[in-house]
Amino acid sequence: DVSLNVATFYLQVLATKQQYEIAKVQADQTKTQLDFTKLRVQVGALPELNAAELEAQLARDSVTVVNADANHQQAILQLKALLNLDMAAPFDLDIPPVERIPVEPLAELEPAALYKLALTTQPLQRVNNLRFKVAESNLKVAKAAMYPTISVGGGLSTNFANPSQTVTGVNVIGVKPTSQFVNVGGTNYVVQAPDVQLISGKRSFWEMWDSWGNQLDRNFGQNIGVRISVPIFNNGNARLGYERSKLDMKLQETAIRQADLTLQQNIYQAYNTAIAALQRFNAGKKSVETAQKSYDFARKRYESGLATTLDLITNQNNLLRAKLDLLNSQFDYVFRMKLLEFYKGQGLKL
């Protein structure tokens, strides 16, 4: 999921930023101890070896700071790449302390309840349900294609011609021969026909209206028909389409079961991982508390001349590792909790 990837890279940016800050504090502490040791060396209270050891430690701490900053910049570039942003463009991030990122209590994220909610909220499950409904509809259509079909149709029609001129009279001009002959007593006589001239005139509105009504009535027609189609020759294709639709629906049912099972496994695994992350986070807090006490005690002994530089550096490195482990476990815990909230349908809020 894109939102999960963005959240992962964003938390990575926050984590590397915190690691950089811790490394800087470590280097500053070493620098302070080195300055103090040099003063003690100048007055002859400590050997020069102590200062040399702290200078070497400061060099290592400086390398750690540089590496931490490089990791932070790399995390920013990875986030920009994921968001398809211009690498050269300015990119300001709101980087809150991890303690300010709200998380729900683990008791409110019980996996069985999350799974029930996720079945209706997760995109894949919703898409699978829609695909199943489509497959179910296609099966009904394919089944209907194997049945005979009956169709009934009918229609009403009429027509009308409305010339504006009409015949008003006839003038007989005379007669004119035709191509017809008649035999009388053995003699053929040409048949004469009257030569007439038609007289036309413009029809009145009422004449046209009366003609319109009469024509519609005389030319009015009706038809009705019934058609029965029996799928005989195409029944093989219809049956094949029906069986294919049945297979598609079964495949979709299998896909739904597999996706739901995977979702359930992911939720329970995420819940167990969140419990382990919380336990590591709590253990990390105790580890930092213990390492801090050991470092404070070693620093006081060193300043009193009762502990060696190696003892001081060892305790300081132990404290650094404890802080980094705590930071990693804290971010891991936050991410695991956000993943459970995502399955709950709340999205990802950092």
Secondary structure, DSSP 8 states (H G I E B T S, - for coil): -HHHHHHHHHHHHHHHHHHHHHHHHHHHHHHHHHHHHHHHHHTTSS-HHHHHHHHHHHHHHHHHHHHHHHHHHHHHHHHHHHTT--TTS--------GGGS----GGG--HHHHHHHHHHHSHHHHHHHHHHHHHHHHHHHHHHTTS-EEEEEEEEE------SEEEEEEEEEEEEEEEEEEEETTEEEEEEEEEEEEEEEE--HHHHHHHHHHHHHHT-EEEEEEEEE--STTHHHHHHHHHHHHHHHHHHHHHHHHHHHHHHHHHHHHHHHHHHHHHHHHHHHHHHHHHHHHHHHHHHHHHTTSS-HHHHHHHHHHHHHHHHHHHHHHHHHHHHHHHHHHHTT-----
